[in-house]
Amino acid sequence: MIFGDNAADAQILRNIVDFSTKSNQFLYTNLSSSLPEIIDSEECRGDSISPMSIKDGIDFIKRNEKLSNAEISYVVVLCIRGYKFRKVMEKAFLCEEKAIDPTFERFPTMKPSVGSNDNIKAEILKALLETDDKDNEILSKTLLRSVPGLFEKSLGVLYTGRFISISEWIKEKEKEGKWISDEVFSYKSYNMMPWAFSNLLALQIRGYYLQEIPEQYKDNDYVLVHTG
């Protein structure tokens, strides 16, 4: 339970998946419209500001503002891209600090389940909130090292196969595998924990997608590719 109850956490995770390929401008504009109090570029330039985690920042704002599940998801996506919560006096602001603003290919809309129940989704969300200070190399290498059957290891090598979103890949694997417990998703010869899904979603939020590898070159089906 992260933000009240597992059902709310599950809805927030579903929203994050939906908004993971939206631009910073889309997310920031929506937040500026509904929660202008947390958007203040002048306050973000101050010297006496204290950093806050995503959860602490959201919890702090919730003392005085009502946050919808969609608004929380906007904040999480922006924070994973590099925005940071800063506390100034008794107020918290969402500040842009060297944030990335990925552009996405036009993928079909995919809504993977990302967990078979609310408890699993809450665990994935919890792990996702801990990825904001981890760079892409750490996220991808941890995936490849811990789940060696997941993707081709030749990161950054360009092939000629089709592109798919990480959401589409997850949806495909959910049809072929299954959650055998709240902590383990089993697919073929390997198992994935909730943190593996959070790493994948964090990479998607930052602009990663997958490219299919031609049969003659591959050990696995896809390689991770970044839009940049």
Order of alpha helices (4+ residues) and beta strands (2+ residues): alpha-alpha-alpha-beta-alpha-alpha-beta-beta-alpha-alpha-beta-alpha-beta-beta-beta-alpha-beta-beta
